Amino acid sequence: MSQAKSRLVLDALGTGRSGDRLSFRTLLALLRRCARLLRPVRGHLLALFAGFGVLAAIFVPIGLLLMDAFWTRALEGQPLTDWQARLLGFATQPFSEGPLLDPGERRAVLRRVVTLGVVFGLVVTPCLLALYYYQVWILQRVNQLLRLGLLDRLQELSLRFHADSRIGDAIYRTYQDSAMVTQLVEVLILVPLATLGRFLFAMVVVACFDPRLAVLLAVLWVPLLLLGRASSRRLRVAFRTAREANAALTSRIQETLAGIRVIKAYGAESFEQERFEDASRSSFDAAFFARQGLAVFLVAIFWVVATGLVLTGAIAAHHTLQAKPVALPVLGFTVFTLGLFNYFKARFGDGAGNLRLLFRTWGRTQDIAIGLDRVFEILDLEPEVRDADDAVPLETVREGVRYRDVSFRYQPDRPGLEGVDFEAPVGTVTAVVGPTGSGKTTLMALLVRLFDPQRGGIEIDGLDLRRYRVASLRSRVAVALQENLLFGTTIRENIRYAVPDASDERVREAARVACADEFIEQLPDGYDTLLGERGTKLSTGQRQRLSIARAVLKDPPILVLDEPTASLDAGTELRVLRNLSLWGEGRLIFLITHRLSTIRRADRILVLRDGRMIEAGTHDELLARPGGLYRALVEVDSESPASSAAVGGGS
């Protein structure tokens, strides 16, 4: 699905949550939101309903005629109606002169009923299967639309949201909670419509025999509605707890597998196993408690319906013993007989059974609604960074970048940057250094609008970043991250990640600039070598060079290198920096680094401390400042026994 289409899905979903109690009002609100998801498949839904309607219009009357022919004609020996005679293929009617069929005629009717019933089943079954498969396809497509919309929104949300959330919870919402939309459409639209239709049909048939018993069937609604109202809130709280526990378990699994190398290195397998067992036990307990509550609700429904069945069965048996006349002759019945007693029990049982199914569905809906509630919680979040109405595309960078009195805080009590002001022209290399937590990475995160500053602004070619479209801005900036995240595909596809249609020549050139070709060509499969999950088959330095190659292939006017050579030996670092210097002519490069050998090559150095830019200048200018922070960092570096000691910690 295209990004534009998934955007339409998000816009169609609207906002609003169903609340703790699933009242009819909140249920309708939830259905309205889900109904918007059905718009792309409304043609298919109309075709599905039409198919079920045609099938019912053709085969329901046939089924009723066959049932009547079996119960009253074949068993009791009454003559067939003209319709039944034609349906069963008899040429003459009646077969005998008397009021009842003789034994031979009964057997003939019975054979025809059984034969036609088998044919009827062979025709109806494939039609129903085809319609049910069509229904599954429609509902899964709706689920696909919701998953795409949910992932699109998760990608739009800021890093602040993701920093405060667990990955496993987002995975569970995307994979498991979103699947509830298929259940909701089926359970609260398709199943209730069919169930209510069968219930009303049973009500009409029962009313034809005895209207008082039809009233009794309708009265069963009262205790069932009271049960549903009393149980709704408790079930929803239990199901929400269960889903949150399952999401926590998913997070525990994700964190354990993501950190498997650290776990093994520290011999912490037993500790992690215990933590997993605790999470799994909590998930089990929460799920069991929720299902226990649902089971109690279903048992209560069963007893209400069973009471109604026993009572009406006794009344119908009394009518049969007394041979009481029916209220309205239908299907050839005029008085209560044994055949009518059985037929009446079946129809009343259908009505009561469908009523029970309807309220069982209501119980299931509590869980379904909670799952969708968790999905809508994400969809209702507004991204912090969005395109302005008058935003324009960023075509290229001609002049450079300017930070004007930029201030940013992650939290009110957690400063990020304060009053940063500098200019970086095109064709220069700007190094950003400082102690750990000084705001180096935050400075560059603002450049690609992962966040927006609370005060001041950042300009490219004199225009504030907020006036550019986010997608075009990020397409003009490449970032080689310190994390060096790679994917479990080939080396070629990892380098091509930002430019999927790049030619092999461009891939090789990018690898050459990053000095990655040196080890790639030594691998048995070269650029087609499959990497393990997160690139674990490569060393840290090799992963770092692939990350640089990926950024170079993007061929951006602005390149941000976050600790680009931290894991490289001195010789490889020298070659990579020389290649980047030649490749970067006419481009703007930012270096976030702590290695003195890298900093020396910058045209300008920015020194940060506690979110403030306290020094700026060339290497020589900053060294000439007595008591300066940069000079102090260099002096510490010169005293370190390691040649690549830190000028500043991580960012």
C-alpha positions as CSV (number, residue, x, y, z in Angstrom):
1,M,0.0,0.0,0.0
2,S,1.3,3.5,-0.9
3,Q,2.0,6.1,1.8
4,A,-0.8,8.2,0.3
5,K,-3.3,5.4,0.6
6,S,-2.3,4.6,4.2
7,R,-2.6,8.3,5.0
8,L,-6.2,8.2,3.7
9,V,-6.8,5.3,6.0
10,L,-5.6,7.3,9.0
11,D,-7.8,10.3,8.1
12,A,-10.8,8.0,7.7
13,L,-10.4,6.5,11.2
14,G,-11.2,9.7,13.1
15,T,-10.7,10.0,16.8
16,G,-12.4,8.9,20.0
17,R,-12.2,5.9,22.4
18,S,-14.9,3.5,23.5
19,G,-14.3,4.0,27.2
20,D,-14.4,1.5,30.1
21,R,-18.0,0.4,29.7
22,L,-19.1,-0.8,26.2
23,S,-22.5,0.8,26.2
24,F,-24.6,0.9,23.1
25,R,-23.6,4.5,22.5
26,T,-19.9,3.7,22.7
27,L,-20.5,0.6,20.7
28,L,-22.0,2.6,17.9
29,A,-19.1,5.0,18.0
30,L,-16.7,2.1,17.7
31,L,-18.7,0.7,14.8
32,R,-18.7,4.1,13.1
33,R,-14.9,4.2,13.2
34,C,-14.6,0.7,11.9
35,A,-17.2,1.4,9.2
36,R,-14.9,4.0,7.8
37,L,-12.4,1.2,7.2
38,L,-15.0,-0.7,5.2
39,R,-15.2,2.0,2.5
40,P,-12.4,0.6,0.3
41,V,-14.2,-2.8,0.4
42,R,-17.8,-1.6,0.3
43,G,-18.3,-3.0,-3.2
44,H,-17.2,-6.4,-2.0
45,L,-19.4,-6.2,1.1
46,L,-22.4,-5.4,-1.1
47,A,-21.6,-8.4,-3.3
48,L,-21.2,-10.6,-0.2
49,F,-24.6,-9.6,1.3
50,A,-26.2,-10.0,-2.1
51,G,-24.8,-13.5,-2.4
52,F,-26.1,-14.5,1.0
53,G,-29.5,-12.9,0.2
54,V,-29.9,-14.8,-3.1
55,L,-28.9,-18.0,-1.4
56,A,-31.4,-17.4,1.4
57,A,-34.2,-16.4,-1.0
58,I,-33.7,-19.6,-3.0
59,F,-32.9,-22.3,-0.5
60,V,-34.7,-21.3,2.7
61,P,-38.2,-21.9,1.1
62,I,-36.9,-25.2,-0.3
63,G,-35.6,-26.2,3.1
64,L,-38.9,-25.4,4.8
65,L,-40.9,-27.4,2.2
66,L,-38.5,-30.3,2.7
67,M,-38.8,-30.2,6.5
68,D,-42.5,-30.0,6.3
69,A,-42.6,-32.9,3.8
70,F,-40.5,-34.9,6.2
71,W,-42.2,-34.1,9.5
72,T,-45.9,-34.0,8.5
73,R,-46.1,-35.8,5.2
74,A,-43.7,-38.7,5.4
75,L,-44.1,-39.3,9.2
76,E,-47.8,-38.6,9.7
77,G,-48.9,-39.6,6.3
78,Q,-50.7,-36.4,5.3
79,P,-51.0,-35.7,1.6
80,L,-48.4,-33.4,0.0
81,T,-49.1,-29.9,-1.1
82,D,-49.0,-29.0,-4.7
83,W,-45.6,-27.2,-4.2
84,Q,-44.1,-30.2,-2.4
85,A,-45.3,-32.6,-5.0
86,R,-43.7,-30.5,-7.8
87,L,-40.5,-30.1,-5.7
88,L,-40.2,-33.8,-5.1
89,G,-41.0,-34.7,-8.7
90,F,-44.3,-36.5,-8.3
91,A,-46.6,-36.4,-11.3
92,T,-49.9,-36.9,-9.5
93,Q,-51.4,-35.6,-6.2
94,P,-52.9,-37.0,-4.0
95,F,-51.6,-40.5,-4.2
96,S,-54.6,-42.2,-2.6
97,E,-58.3,-41.4,-2.1
98,G,-58.1,-41.4,1.7
99,P,-57.1,-38.5,4.0
100,L,-53.8,-40.3,4.8
101,L,-51.1,-41.8,2.6
102,D,-50.7,-45.5,2.7
103,P,-47.3,-47.0,3.9
104,G,-46.0,-47.4,0.4
105,E,-46.7,-43.8,-0.5
106,R,-45.1,-42.7,2.7
107,R,-41.9,-44.6,1.9
108,A,-42.0,-43.0,-1.6
109,V,-42.2,-39.6,-0.1
110,L,-39.5,-40.3,2.4
111,R,-37.1,-41.6,-0.4
112,R,-37.8,-38.5,-2.4
113,V,-37.2,-36.2,0.6
114,V,-33.9,-37.8,1.5
115,T,-32.7,-37.8,-2.1
116,L,-33.6,-34.2,-2.6
117,G,-32.1,-33.3,0.8
118,V,-28.8,-34.8,-0.2
119,V,-28.8,-32.9,-3.5
120,F,-29.8,-29.8,-1.7
121,G,-26.9,-30.1,0.7
122,L,-24.4,-30.8,-2.2
123,V,-25.5,-27.6,-3.9
124,V,-25.8,-25.3,-0.8
125,T,-22.5,-26.4,0.8
126,P,-20.1,-25.2,-2.0
127,C,-22.1,-22.0,-2.3
128,L,-21.8,-21.3,1.4
129,L,-18.1,-22.2,1.4
130,A,-17.4,-19.8,-1.5
131,L,-19.2,-17.0,0.3
132,Y,-17.4,-17.7,3.6
133,Y,-14.1,-17.7,1.9
134,Y,-15.0,-14.4,0.2
135,Q,-16.0,-13.0,3.6
136,V,-12.6,-14.0,5.1
137,W,-10.8,-12.3,2.2
138,I,-12.7,-9.1,2.7
139,L,-12.1,-9.0,6.5
140,Q,-8.4,-9.8,6.1
141,R,-8.1,-6.9,3.7
142,V,-9.7,-4.6,6.2
143,N,-7.2,-5.9,8.8
144,Q,-4.4,-5.2,6.3
145,L,-5.6,-1.6,5.9
146,L,-5.7,-1.0,9.6
147,R,-2.2,-2.5,10.1
148,L,-0.8,-0.3,7.4
149,G,-2.5,2.7,8.9
150,L,-1.2,1.9,12.4
151,L,2.4,1.4,11.3
152,D,2.2,4.6,9.3
153,R,1.2,6.5,12.4
154,L,3.9,4.8,14.5
155,Q,6.5,6.0,12.0
156,E,5.0,9.5,12.1
157,L,5.2,9.7,15.9
158,S,8.3,11.4,17.4
159,L,11.3,9.7,19.0
160,R,10.0,11.1,22.3
161,F,7.0,8.7,22.0
162,H,9.2,5.8,21.1
163,A,11.6,6.5,23.8
164,D,8.8,6.3,26.4
165,S,7.2,3.2,24.9
166,R,8.2,-0.5,24.7
167,I,8.8,-2.0,21.2
168,G,7.0,-5.2,22.2
169,D,3.9,-3.2,23.0
170,A,3.9,-1.6,19.6
171,I,4.4,-5.0,18.0
172,Y,1.5,-6.5,19.9
173,R,-0.8,-3.6,19.0
174,T,0.2,-3.8,15.3
175,Y,0.0,-7.6,15.0
176,Q,-2.5,-8.8,17.6
177,D,-4.8,-5.9,18.6
178,S,-5.3,-4.7,15.0
179,A,-6.6,-8.2,14.0
180,M,-9.6,-7.5,16.2
181,V,-11.1,-5.4,13.4
182,T,-11.9,-8.5,11.5
183,Q,-13.6,-9.9,14.6
184,L,-15.5,-6.7,15.2
185,V,-16.9,-6.6,11.7
186,E,-17.8,-10.2,11.7
187,V,-19.0,-10.4,15.3
188,L,-20.9,-7.1,15.5
189,I,-22.1,-6.8,11.9
190,L,-22.3,-10.0,10.0
191,V,-23.1,-12.4,12.9
192,P,-25.7,-10.2,14.6
193,L,-27.5,-9.5,11.3
194,A,-27.8,-13.2,10.6
195,T,-28.6,-14.1,14.2
196,L,-31.3,-11.5,14.5
197,G,-32.8,-12.6,11.2
198,R,-33.0,-16.2,12.4
199,F,-34.4,-15.1,15.7
200,L,-37.2,-13.0,14.1
201,F,-38.0,-15.9,11.8
202,A,-38.3,-18.2,14.8
203,M,-40.5,-15.6,16.5
204,V,-42.9,-15.4,13.6
205,V,-43.2,-19.2,13.3
206,V,-43.7,-19.6,17.1
207,A,-46.3,-16.7,17.0
208,C,-48.2,-18.6,14.3
209,F,-48.7,-21.5,16.7
210,D,-49.1,-19.7,20.0
211,P,-48.5,-15.9,20.4
212,R,-48.1,-16.2,24.2
213,L,-45.1,-18.5,23.7
214,A,-43.6,-15.9,21.2
215,V,-44.0,-13.3,24.0
216,L,-42.1,-15.6,26.3
217,L,-39.3,-15.9,23.8
218,A,-39.2,-12.1,23.6
219,V,-39.2,-11.8,27.4
220,L,-35.9,-13.7,27.5
221,W,-34.2,-10.4,26.3
222,V,-34.8,-8.7,29.7
223,P,-32.6,-10.9,32.0
224,L,-30.0,-11.3,29.3
225,L,-29.8,-7.5,28.8
226,L,-29.4,-7.1,32.6
227,L,-26.7,-9.7,32.6
228,G,-24.9,-8.0,29.8
229,R,-25.0,-4.6,31.5
230,A,-23.8,-6.0,34.8
231,S,-20.9,-7.9,33.3
232,S,-19.7,-5.5,30.7
233,R,-17.4,-3.3,32.7
234,R,-15.8,-6.1,34.7
235,L,-15.1,-8.1,31.5
236,R,-13.5,-5.1,29.8
237,V,-11.2,-4.3,32.7
238,A,-10.1,-8.0,32.8
239,F,-9.5,-8.1,29.0
240,R,-7.5,-4.9,29.0
241,T,-5.4,-6.2,31.8
242,A,-4.9,-9.5,29.8
243,R,-3.8,-7.6,26.7
244,E,-1.4,-5.4,28.5
245,A,0.1,-8.4,30.2
246,N,0.5,-10.1,26.8
247,A,2.1,-7.0,25.4
248,A,4.5,-6.9,28.3
249,L,5.4,-10.6,27.6
250,T,6.0,-9.7,23.9
251,S,8.3,-6.9,25.0
252,R,10.2,-9.3,27.3
253,I,10.7,-11.7,24.4
254,Q,11.9,-8.9,22.1
255,E,14.3,-7.5,24.6
256,T,15.7,-10.9,25.5
257,L,16.4,-11.9,21.8
258,A,17.7,-8.4,20.9
259,G,20.2,-8.6,23.8
260,I,21.2,-12.3,23.4
261,R,24.9,-11.4,22.9
262,V,25.0,-9.4,26.1
263,I,23.1,-12.1,28.0
264,K,25.5,-14.8,26.9
265,A,28.6,-12.6,27.6
266,Y,27.5,-12.0,31.2
267,G,26.1,-15.5,31.7
268,A,22.7,-14.1,32.6
269,E,20.6,-16.9,30.9
270,S,19.1,-18.0,34.2
271,F,18.2,-14.5,35.3
272,E,16.5,-13.8,31.9
273,Q,14.7,-17.1,32.1
274,E,13.3,-16.1,35.5
275,R,12.2,-12.7,34.2
276,F,10.5,-14.4,31.3
277,E,8.8,-16.9,33.5
278,D,7.4,-14.1,35.7
279,A,6.1,-12.2,32.6
280,S,4.6,-15.4,31.2
281,R,3.0,-16.3,34.5
282,S,1.5,-12.8,34.7
283,S,0.2,-13.1,31.2
284,F,-1.3,-16.5,31.9
285,D,-3.0,-15.3,35.1
286,A,-4.5,-12.2,33.5
287,A,-5.8,-14.2,30.5
288,F,-7.2,-16.9,32.8
289,F,-9.0,-14.4,34.9
290,A,-10.5,-12.7,31.9
291,R,-11.7,-16.0,30.4
292,Q,-13.0,-17.1,33.8
293,G,-15.2,-14.0,33.9
294,L,-16.4,-14.7,30.4
295,A,-17.2,-18.3,31.3
296,V,-19.3,-17.2,34.2
297,F,-21.2,-14.8,31.9
298,L,-21.8,-17.5,29.4
299,V,-23.0,-20.0,32.0
300,A,-25.5,-17.4,33.3
301,I,-26.8,-16.9,29.7
302,F,-27.1,-20.7,29.4
303,W,-29.3,-20.9,32.5
304,V,-31.6,-18.1,31.4
305,V,-32.1,-19.7,28.0
306,A,-32.4,-23.2,29.4
307,T,-35.1,-22.0,31.8
308,G,-37.1,-20.6,28.9
309,L,-36.7,-23.8,26.9
310,V,-37.9,-26.0,29.7
311,L,-40.9,-23.8,30.4
312,T,-42.0,-23.6,26.8
313,G,-41.4,-27.3,26.3
314,A,-43.8,-28.1,29.1
315,I,-46.4,-25.7,27.7
316,A,-46.0,-27.2,24.2
317,A,-46.3,-30.7,25.6
318,H,-49.5,-29.8,27.4
319,H,-50.9,-28.3,24.1
320,T,-50.1,-31.5,22.3
321,L,-51.8,-33.7,24.9
322,Q,-54.9,-31.5,24.7
323,A,-54.6,-31.3,20.8
324,K,-55.2,-27.6,21.1
325,P,-55.6,-25.7,17.8
326,V,-52.8,-23.5,16.6
327,A,-53.3,-19.7,16.4
328,L,-52.7,-19.6,12.6
329,P,-52.7,-22.7,10.4
330,V,-49.3,-22.8,8.7
331,L,-47.4,-25.6,6.8
332,G,-50.6,-27.7,7.0
333,F,-50.8,-27.7,10.8
334,T,-54.2,-27.0,12.4
335,V,-53.7,-28.5,15.9
336,F,-50.8,-29.5,18.1
337,T,-49.7,-32.9,17.2
338,L,-46.5,-34.9,17.9
339,G,-45.0,-33.7,14.6
340,L,-45.9,-30.1,15.4
341,F,-44.5,-30.5,18.9
342,N,-41.1,-31.5,17.5
343,Y,-41.2,-28.8,14.9
344,F,-42.2,-26.2,17.4
345,K,-39.4,-27.2,19.8
346,A,-36.9,-26.9,17.0
347,R,-38.1,-23.4,16.0
348,F,-38.3,-22.1,19.6
349,G,-34.9,-23.7,20.2
350,D,-33.6,-21.9,17.2
351,G,-34.9,-18.6,18.5
352,A,-33.6,-19.1,22.0
353,G,-30.3,-20.4,20.7
354,N,-29.8,-17.4,18.4
355,L,-30.6,-15.2,21.4
356,R,-27.9,-17.0,23.4
357,L,-25.5,-16.6,20.5
358,L,-26.2,-12.9,20.3
359,F,-25.3,-12.4,24.0
360,R,-22.3,-14.7,23.7
361,T,-21.2,-12.3,21.0
362,W,-21.7,-9.4,23.3
363,G,-19.3,-11.1,25.8
364,R,-16.7,-11.6,23.1
365,T,-17.1,-8.0,22.0
366,Q,-15.7,-6.8,25.3
367,D,-12.3,-8.3,24.4
368,I,-12.5,-7.2,20.7
369,A,-13.4,-3.6,21.7
370,I,-10.4,-3.5,24.1
371,G,-8.1,-4.6,21.4
372,L,-9.3,-1.9,19.0
373,D,-9.3,0.6,21.8
374,R,-5.5,0.0,22.1
375,V,-5.1,0.5,18.4
376,F,-7.1,3.7,18.4
377,E,-5.0,5.0,21.3
378,I,-2.1,5.1,18.8
379,L,-4.1,6.4,15.9
380,D,-5.4,9.2,18.0
381,L,-1.9,10.5,18.9
382,E,-0.9,13.5,16.8
383,P,2.6,13.5,15.5
384,E,4.8,16.3,16.9
385,V,6.4,17.0,13.6
386,R,4.0,17.6,10.6
387,D,4.1,19.4,7.3
388,A,2.8,23.0,7.4
389,D,-0.1,23.8,5.1
390,D,2.2,26.0,3.0
391,A,5.3,23.7,3.2
392,V,7.4,23.6,0.0
393,P,9.8,20.8,-1.1
394,L,13.6,21.2,-0.5
395,E,15.2,20.8,-3.9
396,T,18.8,21.4,-3.0
397,V,21.1,23.2,-0.6
398,R,22.9,26.2,-2.1
399,E,24.0,28.3,0.9
400,G,24.1,26.3,4.1
401,V,22.5,25.7,7.5
402,R,21.9,28.3,10.2
403,Y,20.9,27.7,13.8
404,R,19.3,30.8,15.3
405,D,19.0,30.9,19.1
406,V,17.8,27.2,19.2
407,S,16.5,25.8,22.5
408,F,15.0,22.4,23.0
409,R,14.0,20.3,26.0
410,Y,12.9,16.7,26.1
411,Q,11.1,17.3,29.4
412,P,10.5,20.6,31.3
413,D,13.1,19.5,33.8
414,R,15.5,17.9,31.3
415,P,17.3,20.5,29.1
416,G,18.6,19.4,25.7
417,L,19.9,22.6,24.0
418,E,19.8,26.2,25.1
419,G,20.5,29.2,22.9
420,V,22.6,27.5,20.2
421,D,23.5,29.9,17.4
422,F,25.9,29.1,14.5
423,E,26.2,28.9,10.7
424,A,27.6,26.1,8.5
425,P,28.1,27.0,4.9
426,V,28.0,24.5,2.0
427,G,31.4,23.0,1.2
428,T,32.6,22.9,4.9
429,V,33.1,20.2,7.5
430,T,31.7,21.1,10.9
431,A,32.7,19.0,13.9
432,V,30.5,18.9,17.0
433,V,32.3,17.8,20.2
434,G,31.6,17.9,23.9
435,P,31.3,15.7,27.0
436,T,28.6,13.0,27.4
437,G,25.1,14.4,27.4
438,S,26.1,17.8,26.1
439,G,23.5,17.7,23.3
440,K,25.6,16.7,20.3
441,T,23.2,14.1,18.9
442,T,20.2,16.3,19.8
443,L,21.7,19.1,17.7
444,M,21.6,16.9,14.6
445,A,18.3,15.3,15.4
446,L,16.7,18.8,15.1
447,L,18.3,19.2,11.7
448,V,16.3,16.3,10.2
449,R,13.2,17.4,12.3
450,L,13.0,14.3,14.5
451,F,12.0,17.1,17.0
452,D,11.2,20.7,16.6
453,P,12.8,23.3,18.8
454,Q,10.7,25.1,21.4
455,R,12.5,28.4,20.8
456,G,14.4,29.8,17.9
457,G,14.7,28.1,14.5
458,I,16.9,26.2,12.0
459,E,17.2,27.5,8.5
460,I,18.4,26.0,5.2
461,D,19.2,28.7,2.6
462,G,17.4,31.3,4.8
463,L,14.1,29.4,5.1
464,D,13.0,27.8,8.4
465,L,13.0,24.0,8.3
466,R,9.3,24.0,9.3
467,R,8.5,25.6,5.9
468,Y,9.9,22.5,4.1
469,R,8.1,19.3,3.6
470,V,9.5,16.7,6.1
471,A,10.0,14.0,3.5
472,S,11.9,16.2,1.1
473,L,14.1,17.6,4.0
474,R,15.0,14.1,5.1
475,S,15.7,13.0,1.5
476,R,18.4,15.7,1.3
477,V,20.1,14.7,4.5
478,A,21.9,11.4,5.1
479,V,22.8,10.2,8.5
480,A,25.4,7.5,9.4
481,L,24.3,6.6,12.9
482,Q,26.5,5.5,15.7
483,E,24.3,2.4,16.2
484,N,25.2,1.0,12.7
485,L,21.8,-0.8,12.3
486,L,21.9,-3.3,9.5
487,F,19.2,-5.8,8.3
488,G,19.3,-9.5,7.8
489,T,19.5,-9.3,4.0
490,T,22.5,-9.0,1.6
491,I,25.3,-6.4,1.8
492,R,24.1,-4.9,-1.5
493,E,20.5,-4.4,-0.2
494,N,21.8,-2.9,3.1
495,I,23.8,-0.3,1.2
496,R,20.9,0.3,-1.1
497,Y,18.5,0.8,1.8
498,A,17.9,4.5,1.2
499,V,18.1,4.3,-2.6
500,P,16.5,0.9,-3.6
501,D,16.9,1.4,-7.3
502,A,20.6,2.4,-7.2
503,S,22.8,0.7,-9.8
504,D,25.5,-1.8,-8.9
505,E,28.2,0.7,-10.0
506,R,26.9,3.3,-7.5
507,V,26.8,0.7,-4.7
508,R,30.4,-0.2,-5.4
509,E,31.5,3.4,-5.5
510,A,29.8,4.1,-2.2
511,A,31.5,1.1,-0.7
512,R,34.9,2.3,-2.1
513,V,34.4,5.7,-0.4
514,A,33.7,4.0,2.9
515,C,36.6,1.6,2.4
516,A,34.0,-1.2,2.7
517,D,35.0,-2.8,-0.6
518,E,38.2,-4.0,1.0
519,F,36.4,-6.6,3.1
520,I,33.3,-7.1,0.9
521,E,35.3,-8.5,-2.0
522,Q,37.1,-11.0,0.3
523,L,33.8,-12.6,1.3
524,P,32.8,-15.7,-0.7
525,D,29.5,-14.2,-2.0
526,G,30.8,-10.6,-2.1
527,Y,28.0,-8.0,-2.2
528,D,25.4,-10.9,-2.2
529,T,26.6,-12.1,1.2
530,L,23.6,-12.5,3.6
531,L,24.0,-10.8,6.9
532,G,22.6,-12.1,10.1
533,E,20.0,-10.3,12.2
534,R,21.3,-6.8,12.8
535,G,24.4,-7.6,10.9
536,T,25.9,-9.7,13.6
537,K,28.1,-11.7,11.1
538,L,30.3,-8.6,10.7
539,S,32.6,-6.9,13.1
540,T,31.7,-3.5,14.6
541,G,34.2,-1.7,12.3
542,Q,32.8,-3.5,9.2
543,R,29.2,-2.6,10.1
544,Q,30.4,1.0,10.6
545,R,31.8,1.2,7.1
546,L,28.6,-0.2,5.6
547,S,26.7,2.5,7.5
548,I,28.9,5.2,6.0
549,A,28.5,3.6,2.5
550,R,24.7,3.7,2.9
551,A,24.8,7.4,3.7
552,V,27.2,8.1,0.8
553,L,25.0,6.3,-1.7
554,K,22.2,8.6,-0.8
555,D,24.3,11.3,-2.4
556,P,22.8,14.1,-0.2
557,P,23.8,17.8,-0.1
558,I,24.0,17.4,3.8
559,L,25.8,14.5,5.5
560,V,25.7,13.8,9.2
561,L,28.3,11.3,10.6
562,D,27.6,10.3,14.2
563,E,30.9,8.8,15.5
564,P,31.8,7.7,11.9
565,T,35.2,6.2,12.8
566,A,34.9,5.2,16.4
567,S,35.4,1.5,15.7
568,L,38.0,1.9,12.9
569,D,41.7,1.4,13.3
570,A,44.0,4.4,12.6
571,G,44.9,3.4,9.1
572,T,41.3,2.7,8.0
573,E,40.1,5.9,9.6
574,L,42.7,7.9,7.7
575,R,41.6,6.4,4.3
576,V,37.9,6.8,5.1
577,L,38.3,10.5,6.1
578,R,40.5,11.2,3.0
579,N,37.8,9.6,0.7
580,L,35.0,11.5,2.5
581,S,36.9,14.8,2.1
582,L,37.2,14.3,-1.7
583,W,33.6,13.0,-2.0
584,G,32.2,15.8,0.2
585,E,33.4,18.8,-2.0
586,G,30.4,21.0,-2.5
587,R,28.5,19.4,0.3
588,L,27.9,20.2,3.9
589,I,29.2,17.7,6.4
590,F,28.6,17.5,10.1
591,L,30.8,15.2,12.3
592,I,29.8,14.1,15.8
593,T,32.9,12.7,17.1
594,H,35.3,12.4,20.0
595,R,38.4,11.3,18.1
596,L,41.1,14.1,17.8
597,S,42.4,12.8,14.5
598,T,38.9,13.3,13.0
599,I,38.3,16.7,14.6
600,R,41.5,18.2,13.3
601,R,40.2,17.9,9.7
602,A,37.1,20.0,10.3
603,D,36.8,23.5,9.0
604,R,35.0,24.5,12.1
605,I,34.6,23.0,15.6
606,L,31.6,23.5,17.8
607,V,32.1,22.7,21.5
608,L,29.0,21.9,23.6
609,R,28.5,21.5,27.3
610,D,25.2,21.1,29.1
611,G,23.3,21.9,26.0
612,R,25.0,25.2,25.4
613,M,27.5,26.0,22.6
614,I,30.4,27.6,24.6
615,E,33.1,27.6,21.9
616,A,33.4,27.7,18.2
617,G,36.3,28.0,15.8
618,T,39.1,26.0,14.1
619,H,41.4,23.6,15.9
620,D,44.2,26.1,16.1
621,E,41.9,28.9,17.3
622,L,40.4,26.9,20.0
623,L,43.8,25.6,21.2
624,A,44.9,29.2,21.5
625,R,42.2,30.0,24.1
626,P,43.6,29.7,27.6
627,G,41.3,27.8,30.0
628,G,39.0,26.8,27.1
629,L,37.1,23.5,27.3
630,Y,38.3,22.3,23.9
631,R,41.9,22.9,24.9
632,A,41.3,21.0,28.2
633,L,39.8,18.1,26.3
634,V,42.8,18.0,23.9
635,E,45.2,18.1,26.8
636,V,43.4,15.2,28.5
637,D,43.6,13.4,25.1
638,S,47.3,13.9,24.8
639,E,47.9,12.5,28.3
640,S,45.8,9.3,27.5
641,P,47.9,6.2,26.8
642,A,45.6,5.3,23.9
643,S,46.3,7.2,20.7
644,S,42.6,7.5,20.0
645,A,41.5,8.7,23.4
646,A,38.3,10.6,23.8
647,V,37.9,14.3,23.4
648,G,34.4,13.9,24.7
649,G,32.1,11.0,25.6
650,G,29.2,9.6,23.7
651,S,26.5,11.9,22.7
